[in-house]
Amino acid sequence: MSKETAVVICNWNKKTDLMLCIHSVFRSNYTNFDVIVVDNASTDGSVEAIEELAYPIHIIELADNIGGAGGFNAGIEKALEGAYEYIVLLDNDVIVDSIAINNMINIMKDNSNIGLLGAKIIASGTENILQEFGSYIDWDQFNIRPMNKGSLDTQDLPLLLECDYVPACALIARASAVRKVGLMDSQYFIYWDDIEWGYRMKQSGYKVMVTSKAKVWHKMGATERKTTFATYYFWRNRFHFFLEYIEQSQLDQFIDCIFNDLHKAIYFSKHNYRWSVIKSLVYAFEDALVGIRGKAQCDRIFEIEGITDRLAEWMDQSSPGNVIIKNYGSNKSVYQKVISRLTETGKYQVEETEPINHNDNYHICISDHILDIGQEILNYKYDLFIDSFNNIAHTEADRIYFMNYLQSLESSREWMFEYIERRVMQLNRGQYIR
């Protein structure tokens, strides 16, 4: 009798993380599964390390790196050759809770209309900080809207929550639904592949849901990005997704939104001297408009210039004292990181409320984005402003630069908007716009 579930793990050059992931899967209280590891042409000895394990694992060695979508598809195709009812997808840097797979299987059995079910994703290195729980497509801002990012994992989370997509780093798919809807679009390579898959699942009548009864720990995002890899693929695939799926009536709104977002990204990258990011942003936009997909050309992704740690810079310049933080942001992980960095120096005492009769107080304002603060940037009560994109303002020059944003936006609109509008309009609408 064949196993009920295939567990597909996609790997590229993360041998140590992969070993931890595999061990966590085989420690599950659910055992009715086979494991398929798809290796995207790793050069770090990942395949050899798998072969030394005592676990029964089917290895698919790819000659080239075909991305997350292509790698998962290779594993899914192999699984579909068998009689598996369910297919679990895991990134190589995921640790699975021992009861997670079993709980997800039971939910899928009890809800035959669910095509994709995602796990609760906890940030690696923490016990209860959510990476996200519930993910949606924002058809007004033409972007994604992951929910509960940075929030605490509590008992208040629902058992099941319907959403638009679930990250492929930790999900279970119903094999019969995959046969009907098809594989992920491998031409996304990475980023937006799982989003588009979820969209097609829902268009085909299946539900996409996430459950609080299954949790994993995910390492992604734990370190500072060193290249523009994520920038290029995320933006290029974002453009492509919406150009393919928006209605004709939304085209003008899409162009206006993309112009504003591009300007914002370039403006703040310029402030941080991230010229490599600006180049990748421009290439992502241009490539999306001419239908370039799949693996990026070699001149599209760059090393990010060494970035000054502005928070450390401020801490070096300031004296010991009390710190009062005003948090306007929804991403609580930023708030926690700032507190952690302040307290670990031993120089600062973080206060919930302003101490009485203290002149050595510092005030820090945290927001989702610096632009959300508006005129508060000129409030000299605050010594430091910081947002979830690591934009920091603490000098007079910083304040002036951010206050000039709207003027820069209008200036750019005069010469740049018409170009972007023309390029989008030149697309073959039969190919991109419904």
GIVENNOR-V991766 format. One record per helix or strand of 3 or more residues. SS is the DSSP state (H for helix, E for strand). FROM is the first residue (numbers start at 0). TO is the last residue. If there is no record, write none. Layout:
ss: <SS:SS>
from: <FROM:FROM>
to: <TO:TO>
This chain:
ss: <E:H:E:H:E:H:E:E:H:E:E:E:E:E:E:H:H:H:E:H:H:H:H:E:H:E:E:H:E:H:H:H>
from: <4:14:32:45:56:66:85:93:99:113:128:134:142:159:169:174:185:192:206:228:247:274:309:320:331:347:360:369:383:395:404:428>
to: <10:25:38:50:60:79:90:95:109:122:131:137:145:161:173:180:187:202:217:244:270:288:316:326:343:350:366:377:386:402:424:431>
